Amino acid sequence: MAMATSRISKYDEYGFERPEDFDYALYEDFMSQYLKVLALRSKKWSSIMASPKGLKKSSSLKADIRKGIPLEHREKVWLFVSGANEERKKYRGDIYSDLTIVEDRDLADTIRTDLPRTFPENIYFNKSEESEGPNFQKQLFRVLVAYGQHNRKVGYCQGMNYIAGLLLLVTKNEESTFWLLKMLVEKILPDYYSRTMDGLLTDIDVISELVRLRYPDVSAHMSNLSFPWPVITTKWFICLFCEVLPTETVLRIWDCLFNEGSKVLFRVALTIISLHRAEILACEQFVDLSECLKGIIKGPSTLYCHKFLEQIFKVPGKLSLKDLNKMRNNMSKTRHMRK
């Protein structure tokens, strides 16, 4: 399997260079367990994908997705469960190729500015023009230009570069990345990437309220340290935990996000806070808390992605989309009244 090579490489299986302080011993322990999981999941998903019935939304598929989709099947499964395949049928011709032709120069210039900042530590994104092999910077530019010209209300928003970049690393396909990005921005996370970012701001208020209701001691402690939730949760949510959690953990989260929707993000955030309640409460200053949270999200609790994914569906308890939407409506009204 592809993941096995990362045990002896300075780059992980997605092309990211390991940091100087990378804990190889911890990673070896994780991989010794996770390779067994991958082998089982690969066998299971080979059976699912070979079925003459094809993919069908069901409780059993939901359970299998929560247990992880092998890398080789992610593109096809994500396109199906997200609704991207059906969305693509609404458009005639080769819409993607047409959209990659730059018409909006200002949009293209804005995107070009962000390209060098997108995964500079990744071998697929830091290649020079002369380098052999895929140059994902060029592909990312085309995807972001195409989407910005397709959805002029949104255009381009910071954070989209990381999401589209990771989608490219998984799918190795520009057009699939375009359609998956479209589903995330327009269907799964509406108004996260709009000019007002109203959906994102509302969900930051919602997670703050959920913590206040479920972990009042943590909420009070954060307030006492004058630590506003947007300081940390903005990056968590706008990048969908990309550039925050270990890559394999992020992709396991995205497996569920494409299938179950935005409530998955709240489950992840609440689980991180719940599992590390004691460490958070032990911080006595703003700067301590900031460093604590940075360490937590790179530590063993999130590296061991299979266990972490099991926990996000247990630790936070009941969290229905109906209740979330009710909270969203209330928080949105309150915020607009304050303006």
C-alpha positions in Angstrom: 0.0 0.0 0.0 1.1 3.6 -0.7 1.0 4.5 3.0 3.7 2.0 3.9 6.4 3.9 2.0 5.9 7.0 4.2 7.4 5.1 7.1 10.9 5.5 5.5 10.4 8.7 3.6 10.9 12.4 4.6 7.6 13.0 2.7 4.2 11.5 3.5 2.0 9.7 1.1 0.5 12.9 -0.1 3.7 14.7 -0.8 4.0 16.8 2.4 7.5 17.1 3.9 7.7 16.0 7.5 8.6 18.8 9.9 12.0 18.7 11.7 10.3 17.9 15.0 8.3 15.0 13.5 7.8 12.2 16.0 8.8 9.2 14.0 8.4 6.8 16.9 4.8 7.9 17.5 4.1 7.6 13.7 5.6 4.1 13.6 3.3 3.0 16.4 0.3 4.6 14.6 1.2 3.0 11.3 1.7 -0.5 12.9 -2.0 -0.3 13.8 -3.4 1.7 10.9 -2.0 -0.6 8.2 -4.2 -3.4 9.5 -7.2 -1.1 9.3 -6.3 -0.1 5.7 -6.0 -3.7 4.6 -9.4 -4.5 6.0 -11.0 -1.3 4.5 -9.4 -2.0 1.1 -10.9 -5.5 1.0 -14.3 -4.2 2.1 -14.3 -1.3 -0.4 -13.1 -3.5 -3.3 -16.2 -5.6 -2.7 -18.5 -2.5 -2.5 -17.1 -1.0 -5.7 -17.3 -4.3 -7.6 -21.0 -4.7 -6.7 -23.2 -4.7 -9.9 -25.7 -2.5 -8.0 -23.1 0.2 -7.7 -23.0 2.8 -5.0 -26.3 3.5 -3.2 -27.0 5.8 -0.3 -27.8 3.6 2.7 -27.1 3.2 6.4 -24.6 0.5 5.6 -22.7 2.8 3.2 -22.8 5.5 5.8 -21.2 3.1 8.3 -18.5 2.1 5.8 -17.7 5.7 5.0 -17.3 6.5 8.7 -14.7 3.6 8.9 -12.7 5.2 6.1 -12.6 5.2 2.3 -9.3 3.9 0.8 -7.4 6.6 -1.2 -7.9 4.8 -4.5 -11.7 5.0 -4.1 -12.1 8.4 -2.6 -12.6 10.4 -5.8 -15.4 8.2 -7.1 -17.2 7.9 -3.7 -16.9 11.6 -2.9 -18.3 12.5 -6.3 -21.3 10.2 -5.7 -22.2 11.0 -2.1 -21.7 14.7 -2.4 -24.1 14.9 -5.3 -21.4 16.2 -7.7 -22.2 13.6 -10.3 -25.8 14.7 -10.5 -24.8 18.4 -10.4 -22.5 17.8 -13.4 -25.4 16.4 -15.5 -27.2 19.8 -15.3 -24.6 21.4 -17.5 -24.0 20.8 -21.2 -20.7 20.4 -22.9 -17.2 20.7 -21.5 -18.1 23.5 -19.0 -14.9 23.1 -17.0 -12.5 23.6 -20.0 -14.4 26.7 -21.1 -14.2 28.2 -17.6 -10.5 27.8 -17.3 -10.0 30.5 -20.0 -9.2 33.6 -18.0 -11.7 36.4 -18.6 -11.5 38.0 -15.1 -8.0 39.4 -14.8 -8.5 40.7 -11.3 -9.7 37.3 -10.1 -6.7 35.6 -11.8 -4.2 38.1 -10.2 -5.7 37.5 -6.7 -5.4 33.7 -7.1 -1.9 34.0 -8.4 -0.9 35.9 -5.2 -2.1 33.0 -3.0 -0.6 30.1 -5.1 2.9 30.3 -3.6 1.4 30.2 -0.1 -0.5 27.0 -0.8 1.3 24.0 0.6 4.9 25.2 0.0 6.1 22.2 1.9 4.5 19.8 -0.6 6.6 18.4 -3.4 3.7 18.7 -5.9 3.1 22.3 -5.2 6.7 23.7 -4.9 8.0 22.5 -8.3 9.7 25.0 -10.7 8.5 25.5 -14.2 11.3 23.2 -15.5 10.6 20.3 -13.1 9.3 17.0 -14.4 6.1 15.5 -13.1 2.8 17.1 -12.2 2.8 20.8 -11.2 -0.2 21.2 -9.1 0.2 25.0 -8.8 -0.8 25.3 -12.4 -3.7 22.9 -12.0 -4.9 24.6 -8.8 -4.8 28.0 -10.6 -7.1 26.6 -13.4 -9.5 25.1 -10.9 -9.8 28.3 -8.8 -10.1 30.5 -11.9 -12.8 28.2 -13.3 -14.8 28.2 -10.1 -14.4 31.9 -9.5 -15.7 32.6 -13.0 -18.5 30.0 -12.7 -19.7 31.5 -9.4 -19.1 35.2 -9.6 -21.0 35.8 -6.4 -18.3 34.0 -4.5 -15.4 34.5 -6.8 -12.3 33.5 -4.8 -12.0 33.5 -1.0 -8.9 32.7 1.0 -9.1 29.1 2.3 -10.5 27.8 -0.9 -6.9 27.4 -2.2 -6.1 24.9 0.6 -9.3 22.9 0.1 -9.0 22.7 -3.7 -5.3 21.9 -3.3 -6.0 18.9 -1.0 -8.8 17.8 -3.3 -6.3 17.8 -6.2 -3.8 15.7 -4.1 -6.5 13.1 -3.6 -8.2 13.1 -7.0 -5.3 14.0 -9.3 -8.0 15.3 -11.5 -8.8 19.0 -12.1 -12.4 18.6 -13.2 -13.3 16.3 -10.2 -11.7 18.9 -7.9 -13.8 21.6 -9.5 -17.1 19.8 -9.0 -16.2 18.7 -5.4 -15.3 22.3 -4.6 -18.6 23.5 -6.1 -20.5 21.1 -3.8 -18.6 22.2 -0.7 -19.0 25.9 -1.4 -22.6 25.9 -2.6 -24.4 22.9 -1.0 -22.5 21.6 2.0 -21.2 24.9 3.4 -23.4 27.6 1.9 -22.2 31.2 2.8 -18.9 30.0 4.3 -17.1 31.5 1.3 -19.5 34.3 0.3 -18.3 37.9 0.5 -19.9 38.4 3.9 -18.9 34.9 5.1 -22.2 34.9 7.0 -22.4 31.1 7.2 -18.9 30.8 8.7 -19.5 33.6 11.2 -22.8 32.0 12.3 -21.2 28.6 12.8 -18.4 30.1 14.8 -21.1 31.6 17.1 -22.8 28.2 17.2 -19.7 26.3 18.2 -19.1 28.9 21.0 -22.6 28.3 22.2 -22.3 24.5 22.1 -19.2 24.7 24.2 -20.9 27.0 26.7 -23.8 24.5 27.0 -21.8 21.3 27.1 -18.5 22.3 28.6 -19.3 25.4 30.7 -16.0 25.3 32.6 -14.1 25.4 29.3 -16.2 28.3 28.0 -15.8 30.3 31.2 -12.0 29.6 31.3 -11.6 30.8 27.7 -13.6 34.0 28.5 -11.5 34.6 31.6 -8.3 34.4 29.5 -10.0 36.8 26.9 -9.6 34.1 24.2 -12.2 34.7 21.6 -13.4 31.6 19.7 -12.8 33.1 16.2 -9.0 33.1 17.0 -8.9 29.3 16.6 -12.2 28.1 15.1 -12.0 30.4 12.0 -9.1 28.4 10.6 -10.6 25.1 11.7 -13.8 25.7 9.8 -12.8 27.8 6.8 -10.0 25.3 5.9 -12.1 22.3 7.0 -9.3 21.3 9.4 -6.8 21.3 6.4 -3.4 22.7 7.5 -4.7 22.1 11.1 -4.9 18.3 11.7 -2.8 15.5 10.2 -3.6 14.9 6.6 -5.0 11.4 6.9 -7.2 12.6 9.7 -8.5 15.5 7.6 -9.3 13.1 4.7 -11.2 10.8 7.1 -13.2 13.8 8.3 -13.9 14.8 4.7 -15.1 11.3 3.9 -17.9 11.9 6.4 -18.3 15.6 5.5 -19.1 14.9 1.9 -21.7 12.2 2.9 -23.2 13.7 6.1 -22.8 17.4 5.8 -21.5 20.3 7.9 -22.6 18.8 11.3 -19.4 16.7 11.1 -17.3 19.8 11.6 -19.0 20.5 14.9 -18.5 17.0 16.0 -14.7 17.3 15.3 -14.4 20.6 17.1 -16.3 19.4 20.2 -14.3 16.2 20.3 -11.0 18.1 20.3 -12.2 20.3 23.1 -13.7 17.4 25.1 -10.6 15.2 24.9 -8.3 17.9 26.0 -10.5 19.7 28.5 -7.9 19.2 31.3 -5.1 20.7 29.3 -7.2 23.7 28.3 -8.2 24.3 31.9 -4.6 24.1 33.1 -3.6 27.0 30.9 -3.2 30.2 32.9 -2.5 32.8 30.2 -3.7 33.5 26.7 -0.3 32.6 25.1 -0.3 29.3 27.0 -3.7 28.4 25.7 -2.7 29.3 22.1 0.3 27.0 22.3 -1.6 24.3 24.0 -4.2 24.1 21.3 -1.5 24.0 18.6 0.1 21.0 20.3 -3.2 19.2 20.9 -4.2 19.2 17.2 -0.9 17.7 16.2 -0.7 15.1 19.0 -1.5 11.4 19.3 -5.3 11.9 19.9 -5.7 13.3 16.3 -2.9 11.3 14.6 -4.6 8.0 15.5 -7.3 8.9 12.9 -9.3 5.7 13.1 -9.9 6.0 16.8 -10.5 9.8 16.5 -13.2 9.2 13.9 -14.9 6.7 16.2 -14.8 9.3 19.0 -16.3 12.2 17.0 -19.5 10.1 16.7 -19.6 9.2 20.4 -17.9 11.9 22.5 -20.2 14.9 21.6 -23.4 12.9 22.0 -26.5 13.8 20.1 -26.0 16.6 17.5 -28.8 16.6 14.9 -28.9 18.8 11.9 -32.3 20.0 12.9 -31.0 21.3 16.2 -27.9 22.9 14.6 -30.1 24.7 12.0 -32.3 26.1 14.8 -29.2 27.4 16.6 -27.9 28.8 13.3 -31.1 30.8 12.8 -31.0 32.2 16.3 -27.3 33.1 16.2 -27.6 34.7 12.8 -30.6 36.8 13.9 -28.7 37.9 17.1 -25.6 38.8 15.1 -27.5 40.9 12.6 -29.4 42.7 15.4 -26.0 43.7 16.9 -24.9 45.4 13.6 
